[in-house]
Amino acid sequence: MLLALIVERVSGRGFHELVIDRVLDPARMTQTAFFGSDALPGDAAIG
């Protein structure tokens, strides 16, 4: 959590946005996203 806050402050961007741009998109992980546990889509992996 602390690292996420530091990254946000240094970059001026949201942590989730950075993870998507720097990790998920380059890895072509198109079915990966950040959802609240109360708003998971039907095909989300749980556990």
Secondary structure by P-SEA (a helix, b strand, c coil): caaaaaaaaaacccaaaaaaaccccccccccbbbbcccccccccccc
